[in-house]
Amino acid sequence: MPPLFVAPLPYDPAGRCVVRKLLVANRGEIACRVIRSARKVGVSTVAIYTTPDKDSPHVRLADEAVHIGDIGEVNPHMNGQFLVETATRVGADSIHPGYGYLSENAGFAKLVQDSGLLFVGPSSESISLLGNKASAKEYLSKNASNVPLIPGYNGSNQTPSYLSSQAIAIGFPVLIKAAAGGGGKGMRIVRSSKGIEELIARAGSESQRSFGSSHLLVEKYIEKGKHIEVQIFGDNRGNIVCFFERECSVQRRHQKVIEETPSPWISNGVRQRMMAAATEIGRLIKYEGAGTVEFIVDIESSQFYFLEVNTRIQVEHPITEETVGVDLVALQLYVAAGGQLDRLPELRSLRQTGHAIECRLCAEDPHNDFLPCTGIIRRWNTAEELVKTHIPGLRYETGVETGSEISVFFDPMICKIIVHAETRRQAIHKLIFVLRHTAILGLVTNQGFLISCLGHEEFHKGEYTTGFIDSFRTELLFPPPRPLLTGELAIVPSLLLRHIRQTMRARSSFDTLSAGWRNNQYDVSSKHVDSITIDPSTLPAAVFVQYEKDYVLVWDEPAPMKFEGKEFLNKVGGQLILRYYNTLRTRKGLEGRTEQDWPFGVDKNMKKYDFHVDDIKIDFIRGKWMTADMRLSINGIQRTYFAATDTSVISSAMAVQNVFVLSSDVGFGIKFSRRNLLTYAGKLDERISGEDLEGGEKRYLTPMPCKILIVLASDGARISKGDGLVIMESMKTEVKIAARTAGLVKMKVRAGQVLGEGETICEIEQDED
C-alpha cells in the first residue's frame, strides 16, 4: 500500500497555518495516533497526563506535556473547564478530544468553541443532536422517515421502575444502554424482568462515570444481528463524504474485539442503502468532521436498523484508512481548520482496495469472563521486531512499551493490530501469523483468544453475528495442547534460569578456580530438580524437571499425597525430606527406576528430552528484570523462544521465580512459576497441613485491583447463596461479587475504598446443613 493521503492544512489570510499548536485531551494509544498525524502536517502538540501516566509513551512523543494531577473521585480527563484553561495556558489554538472521555460531550465542545479555540470534532449542536442516542432517534423519527429505527424507549422518565415497565412493554430480550457515549459502557442485555431494576441502576452509574450522564434508553434486542457501521465525513459547507462500512460483530460485553472492512456478508444492495442512509443523516444536520453511523442488521430478513451516531473518531478507524488510503485524523484537522472536502480531488472517487482487519489486544482474562487484568508489561515486541523482517500491510497502534503498567485507572486495551491484504483470506492468515509472533509478556491478555476467533470456521465463513463469542465460547477458549505445555515448553523457563545462575556464578569470585575443582564428592542432594507450575489461567498443571548430563527428565506432578500425621513433614527426618532424598538417590537414567525411587511420580509419566543451548541473548530491563531470546535445540529440533522474568535476582534458593515464555506454536505468553524441590516440599507441607487453605472457602478476595462502589451486604447480615456482596469497578467496568454459600457476613471493606488484587472483601461463616 502507498502512504496514506494526508490533507494539507488551510492557511489564514495572513499566510499562517490555521492550526499550529494542538492539545490532545486524551491519553494512550489514541493520543499517540493524533500526535503522529499532527506532525505530518507540521502541527506541534501538547500531551496531558495524570500521575499514573507519567512514564507513558504519549507523554514523551508530544512536543510538550502537562501534568494534570492525580486520579481521585473525579478523573482530570473529564474536567472540561480545566482542560480548556490548560490549553490556553500553553498557547494551544485547538483541542483534539480523541475517543472516550469528553469526545462526545456537547458541553465540552461548546466550552472549547466559546473560548476561541478550535474543537477537532463536530459542532456542539451536532453532538447534542446525534451524540446522544435518545435525541438522535427522536430527531430522525421526525425528519428522516426512510432511516429505519429499532423499536424502543428513549424518553425523559429515567426511574428504574418506569424503564422496567417499558422493557416489559417492548418485550424481552431488550438492550439497556447509555444515551451518551459508547464502547459497551452502561450497556446490559436483559432477558427477563428478574433483577431488571438492579441492572438498570448499574448501567446508569457506569454511564455516569464514563460519560458524565446516566440517561438510558431501552431497545428491542435483535438476537441474530450483525453490527455494521458506516464512516462519514462532513465540512462546514454541507459536503458529506462516505468512506464505506466496517463490520464490528465480534464483541464481548458489547465491546468490539475484531473489526473488518469490507463486510464479508452484506450484499452490495444493502451496502448502498446503508451508505445512503448514513449520508442523508449527515446532510440533514450539516455534520462536520468524522462521524460513524451504526446499524444493526437482522440476518434473517437482511433488514437494517439505525442504532446511533458516534460523533468522534472511532477506535477501529485504521481499517478504513488502509482500504481507502486516506489519513482520517489528518482529515479531521483539515476540516476543523475550515477545509472543504470538495476541494480534495483524492476524495471525489473513493474506492476500497483489498481487505483490512483489526483486533484489539487487551489485558483481560477470557477464561474469567473477560475481567480486566493489571500488571507490568515485562516485554513488548512487534512481530517485525521478533521475526526481523518487514511485513507489508502491518500496522500497530499502541501507547505502551516494555515497562508500561496496565493500571486499574484506565481501559485495558494495550494495542490495536491492523493488517491489510489483497483478499480477506490473506488478511486473516497474516493477522494470525502476526499475533503468534507478537510478544506481550508479564500479564494475562486475550492474545490466544483472538487467534482462536480468527481461526474459527464461523469467522471464516463470514456469517458470524454479535452472538459469535457466546455461541462458540467453549471452542474459542480451548487451551493449547497439554503435552506441549507440560513437555517442551516447561523446559524453557527452567533452562533459562539455570543458564542465568551459571552465568552469574561464572562471574563470581570463584571463577578463578579450576574447572574441575570440587569441595565435596558426588552428592545426590546437589542434583538439580525444578518444580514448574503453569499459570492456572492457561492450564492447571505442574511438572518436575530434572537435569542429567545432556538431557532432562520431565514428569507430571501427581495429585497431593496423603501422609500419616502432619508433624515435621519438611523437618529433618520428616517424610517429605526422606522422599526428596529417595527421589535423588540413584544416578541411573530412565531404565531401572521404580515407583519407590520416584515418590513424586511414576515411570510411565516420565519423558526424556535431549537439549542443547544454541544461543541465549539476555537484556536487563531498568535493572529490575530480564528479557531473553533463546535459541534451543530440543530433541533435535531448533526453535527460538522469547522470555521475560519478573525479577533481576535469580537464585536457586529463591522460593518462587516467574518466567513468561512466548512460543509461536502457542501464540501467546505463558507464565511459568519455578521452585526447586526443597521449596516445593515446603509448599506441599503447607498444602497437606492446610495452612494455605485457612479461610479459603469462607474468604472472598478481590479478583483484580479495584474500587468498591457499593457494599450490598452489611456486616453481620445473614445472606443466601447468590446474594450480592459488593459492586466494584475496575478499568471502567463494574463487577458484582455474589455469595457462594449462605451464612453470616463479616464485611471487611467500605464504599469508596481502593483495593489491590487478592485483598479480602469479606468472610462468610457458612450455615451448617
Number of C-alpha atoms within 10 A of each C-alpha: 13 7 9 15 16 18 22 16 21 19 14 11 8 7 8 10 17 22 26 17 21 29 30 27 26 25 25 22 22 23 28 25 17 24 24 18 19 21 14 13 18 14 19 18 24 25 25 26 23 18 11 16 21 15 16 21 19 30 23 13 17 23 16 14 19 16 15 18 14 14 13 8 8 10 16 20 21 21 14 19 13 13 22 21 13 19 24 16 9 15 14 21 19 27 28 23 27 25 22 22 22 22 27 28 24 22 16 21 26 16 17 24 17 11 12 11 20 22 27 28 27 28 21 21 15 20 26 19 21 29 27 26 25 23 18 22 25 16 13 19 14 8 12 15 9 10 20 17 20 17 13 21 21 21 14 10 13 16 13 17 13 12 22 21 14 18 26 15 11 17 15 17 18 23 19 27 26 29 25 29 30 24 15 17 25 32 26 20 19 21 15 13 13 9 10 21 17 11 18 26 16 20 22 25 20 22 26 18 18 24 24 16 18 21 25 29 24 27 23 19 21 17 13 15 21 27 23 27 25 24 24 23 23 25 25 19 14 17 17 23 22 19 22 23 23 25 25 23 26 24 19 17 17 19 15 20 22 22 25 27 24 23 25 17 15 17 10 10 8 15 18 13 13 24 21 15 18 27 22 16 22 27 15 12 14 18 28 27 26 25 25 24 24 24 24 24 21 17 18 8 7 14 13 23 19 22 20 24 27 25 29 24 23 17 19 22 18 25 24 25 18 28 25 21 22 21 19 24 26 23 22 27 31 24 25 27 22 19 22 17 23 15 9 11 9 15 17 11 6 16 11 16 17 17 24 31 28 26 23 22 23 22 26 21 19 22 17 10 10 15 18 27 22 24 18 16 23 26 25 18 15 18 20 15 13 15 12 9 9 10 13 12 16 20 17 15 18 20 22 21 18 18 19 19 19 24 20 23 19 16 17 23 21 23 19 21 23 26 27 27 23 14 12 21 11 15 23 24 14 21 24 20 15 24 22 21 24 25 29 30 29 27 21 24 26 21 25 23 22 25 22 19 23 19 15 14 12 14 17 15 10 14 16 21 23 21 18 20 20 13 12 13 16 11 13 21 17 14 17 15 11 11 10 12 21 23 21 15 21 26 24 22 24 25 19 21 19 18 14 17 16 12 11 13 12 13 11 10 8 9 11 9 10 8 7 5 7 9 5 6 6 9 9 14 14 8 13 16 22 23 26 30 21 21 17 13 14 20 17 10 16 22 24 28 29 20 18 15 6 9 16 20 19 26 22 20 19 15 8 10 10 8 12 7 10 15 12 13 22 22 13 10 11 13 19 23 19 14 19 19 13 17 20 19 15 12 10 10 11 12 7 9 15 12 12 12 19 16 15 21 21 17 15 8 11 16 15 16 18 15 19 17 14 12 12 16 10 15 12 14 17 10 10 13 18 22 23 18 19 20 17 20 17 19 13 11 10 14 13 17 19 25 28 31 28 18 16 14 14 17 15 16 10 12 16 17 21 21 25 25 27 24 20 18 13 19 22 27 28 28 25 25 21 28 23 22 20 19 19 18 20 17 17 18 21 16 14 18 16 13 12 13 13 10 13 12 13 19 16 22 17 18 18 21 23 26 22 22 19 17 18 16 20 17 15 12 12 16 20 15 12 12 16 16 21 23 19 25 20 24 21 20 19 20 17 15 18 17 20 16 17 17 20 19 21 19 21 13 19 15 14 14 12 16 19 15 13 12 17 16 20 19 21 23 16 18 12 6 3
